[in-house]
Amino acid sequence: MTTNEPETMSISMQVALEEEVERLDAAAKASRNRILFLAQSNANLKAQVAEMEAKLATLEPPAKAEKPKAN
């Protein structure tokens, strides 16, 4: 068995490939979890903004301060 033959693969190469597949699978899972977390955070922030905008819409504008008249 030589490493130049495409049909043959050493056990150490198989182990290395399996470890790499596991590592990539774990990284993909972590990425999916991060995306889900960020999506939920985004939804929460949008809800907070909508709530603040609704409160802001009910507020009266501040009264304008009168300027003192010069004598």
Rosetta constraint file for C-alpha pairs under 8 A:
AtomPair CA 1 CA 5 HARMONIC 7.61 0.50
AtomPair CA 1 CA 8 HARMONIC 6.84 0.50
AtomPair CA 2 CA 8 HARMONIC 7.30 0.50
AtomPair CA 3 CA 8 HARMONIC 6.66 0.50
AtomPair CA 3 CA 9 HARMONIC 6.64 0.50
AtomPair CA 3 CA 10 HARMONIC 7.50 0.50
AtomPair CA 9 CA 13 HARMONIC 6.28 0.50
AtomPair CA 9 CA 14 HARMONIC 6.68 0.50
AtomPair CA 10 CA 14 HARMONIC 6.36 0.50
AtomPair CA 11 CA 15 HARMONIC 6.13 0.50
AtomPair CA 12 CA 16 HARMONIC 6.06 0.50
AtomPair CA 13 CA 17 HARMONIC 6.10 0.50
AtomPair CA 14 CA 18 HARMONIC 6.12 0.50
AtomPair CA 15 CA 19 HARMONIC 6.09 0.50
AtomPair CA 16 CA 20 HARMONIC 6.17 0.50
AtomPair CA 17 CA 21 HARMONIC 6.15 0.50
AtomPair CA 18 CA 22 HARMONIC 6.22 0.50
AtomPair CA 19 CA 23 HARMONIC 6.10 0.50
AtomPair CA 20 CA 24 HARMONIC 6.07 0.50
AtomPair CA 21 CA 25 HARMONIC 6.00 0.50
AtomPair CA 22 CA 26 HARMONIC 6.14 0.50
AtomPair CA 23 CA 27 HARMONIC 6.20 0.50
AtomPair CA 24 CA 28 HARMONIC 6.08 0.50
AtomPair CA 25 CA 29 HARMONIC 6.23 0.50
AtomPair CA 26 CA 30 HARMONIC 6.18 0.50
AtomPair CA 27 CA 31 HARMONIC 6.11 0.50
AtomPair CA 28 CA 32 HARMONIC 6.19 0.50
AtomPair CA 29 CA 33 HARMONIC 6.20 0.50
AtomPair CA 30 CA 34 HARMONIC 6.14 0.50
AtomPair CA 31 CA 35 HARMONIC 6.15 0.50
AtomPair CA 32 CA 36 HARMONIC 6.21 0.50
AtomPair CA 33 CA 37 HARMONIC 6.15 0.50
AtomPair CA 34 CA 38 HARMONIC 6.11 0.50
AtomPair CA 35 CA 39 HARMONIC 6.05 0.50
AtomPair CA 36 CA 40 HARMONIC 6.21 0.50
AtomPair CA 37 CA 41 HARMONIC 6.16 0.50
AtomPair CA 38 CA 42 HARMONIC 6.00 0.50
AtomPair CA 39 CA 43 HARMONIC 6.22 0.50
AtomPair CA 40 CA 44 HARMONIC 6.20 0.50
AtomPair CA 41 CA 45 HARMONIC 6.17 0.50
AtomPair CA 42 CA 46 HARMONIC 6.16 0.50
AtomPair CA 43 CA 47 HARMONIC 6.23 0.50
AtomPair CA 44 CA 48 HARMONIC 6.26 0.50
AtomPair CA 45 CA 49 HARMONIC 6.17 0.50
AtomPair CA 46 CA 50 HARMONIC 6.18 0.50
AtomPair CA 47 CA 51 HARMONIC 6.17 0.50
AtomPair CA 48 CA 52 HARMONIC 6.17 0.50
AtomPair CA 49 CA 53 HARMONIC 6.05 0.50
AtomPair CA 50 CA 54 HARMONIC 6.15 0.50
AtomPair CA 51 CA 55 HARMONIC 6.33 0.50
AtomPair CA 52 CA 56 HARMONIC 6.03 0.50
AtomPair CA 53 CA 57 HARMONIC 6.12 0.50
AtomPair CA 54 CA 58 HARMONIC 6.71 0.50
AtomPair CA 55 CA 59 HARMONIC 6.74 0.50
